[in-house]
Amino acid sequence: MNDPGPKPSSDLTMSAEAMRDLADRAVELIIARIECLAGDRPWRGASRVELEPLLREPPPEQGRAARDVLERAVRDVLPVAARVDHPRFFAFIPSAPTWPGVIADFVAAGFNIFQGTWLGSGGPSQLELVVIDWFRQWVGYPATAGGLFTSGGSAAILDALVAAREHHGAPARPAIFVSDQGHSAIERAARIIGVRPDGIIKVASDEHFRLPIAALAQAVAAARARDYTPIAICANAGTTNTGAIDPLREIAAYCSREKIWLHVDAAYGGFAVLSERGRALLAGLQLADSISLDAHKWLFQPFEAGCLLVRDIATLERAFRFQAEYMQDTRLGMEQVNFADRGLQLTRSFRALKVWMSVQTFGMAAFRQAVARAIELADRAGDYVRNSEFLELLSPPSLGILCFRFRPRDCGLPASRLDELNERLQARIIAAGTAMLSSTRLHGAYSLRFCIMSHQTTWQDVSHTLGAIEATGCDLLVS
Ligand SMILES: Cc1ncc(COP(=O)(O)O)c(C=O)c1O
């Protein structure tokens, strides 16, 4: 009667002592990495040919010592990566997470929070409401607004376009509009929700990489004439390419007249609203029907911390709420929000915790200063480039991004030679471990692209890198 049955033939648990030992070692290793970061290379890579023999193996039938497994990951796997939190990582969009955010992810995983329903996680759901409401106030949205955390900006845009499509009655021939500077996540999301390639309309940007209203209006009229129904105009509040900000107020007025959903992709630039300068630059953001934000960018959180805000939360819930029978126990009344009713994911991790713990720990003043400082550093870098006899500014600093190339005054090099020279220069800077830089093309010209975002980047990091670019360019020119 009291027979406990057969003992499990294997065990997937650890003693408290073994858990502590493994966690202590992990913390030691992470802190050692962070302490050495500034002196380390901002990027390390290896080819598939190098990595295959190092890591390819069948899963072991018997387990190994947990510490050895951890040490191996930290030795062979994790260092072969971009250190996006390095103070001289200026490529793509840097991300320098704060320590309370890192610990929050660990704690949320340890408590194994299921953040899909209020029944599954009342406290965490309440906290997500609170943090989302902070964001709502920061962007200047009314009390009707709300949203949710997502894996990132791409998922936020996807959810936004679903809401937009449903808001427009899910037409048979939907069209979305974005400037040619829009992030590829917009096109991908449009494709996923069933917008055909002909319905994804890219409007040529102006000389400042902004979406021109007249061209937008023409494109909308032309699409309507082809029997397409516009379901969303996607404006940029900080393009990834140059940091350009579309004329948000004018676009919002146009969308309101034409009754078209306005999504503003503020994935990287949105948290600039925390600084006075950023808030002024992003005026009009609050007029959008939806906004995508990434707290893993300019709010200094570990990946994944995207967010979608919508001006009227009912639009999102109408698009995503389902009534499955096996979920009937989770219907606890509208007050008790089920975040699964607001987006793609049912099983969700507790992403709001990292933002909450970071903000509680450091206070908003520290975040405001960090954002403002990055904008100032980019402005100063812009002045450096303008005054340099070796560098040419190709797009001025905007929300922390500037683009330029090595081009000594009166050098007379043809465009193709300039492109090739700058490509080699970028490769040299990366290989030397000076900084991590990425590149882009602006009006056809190869351009180095500098994105300053880390709260740990100093003017010395920036000026040292710019000086190295000048010196390396001169070396290449004579060699
Ligand atoms: C402007 C913009 N939109 C969208 C995205 C995509 O966001 P995520 O990579 O978080 O999915 C990015 C990422 O860099 C971005 O810069």
The ligand as a MOL file (V3000), in Angstrom:
LIG
                    3D

  0  0  0     0  0            999 V3000
M  V30 BEGIN CTAB
M  V30 COUNTS 16 16 0 0 0
M  V30 BEGIN ATOM
M  V30 1 C 15.4150 50.1900 -35.8070 0
M  V30 2 C 15.3730 48.7190 -35.5150 0
M  V30 3 N 14.2090 48.0340 -35.6830 0
M  V30 4 C 14.1180 46.7250 -35.4230 0
M  V30 5 C 15.2010 45.9970 -35.0020 0
M  V30 6 C 15.0680 44.5280 -34.7420 0
M  V30 7 O 15.0560 44.3150 -33.3570 0
M  V30 8 P 15.5000 42.9160 -32.7060 0
M  V30 9 O 16.8630 42.6240 -33.2290 0
M  V30 10 O 15.4670 43.1980 -31.2490 0
M  V30 11 O 14.5020 41.9020 -33.1200 0
M  V30 12 C 16.4260 46.6450 -34.8220 0
M  V30 13 C 17.6130 45.8900 -34.3820 0
M  V30 14 O 18.7210 46.3320 -34.4300 0
M  V30 15 C 16.5120 48.0490 -35.0690 0
M  V30 16 O 17.6580 48.7250 -34.9200 0
M  V30 END ATOM
M  V30 BEGIN BOND
M  V30 1 1 1 2
M  V30 2 1 2 3
M  V30 3 2 2 15
M  V30 4 2 3 4
M  V30 5 1 4 5
M  V30 6 1 5 6
M  V30 7 2 5 12
M  V30 8 1 6 7
M  V30 9 1 7 8
M  V30 10 2 8 9
M  V30 11 1 8 10
M  V30 12 1 8 11
M  V30 13 1 12 13
M  V30 14 1 12 15
M  V30 15 2 13 14
M  V30 16 1 15 16
M  V30 END BOND
M  V30 END CTAB
M  END
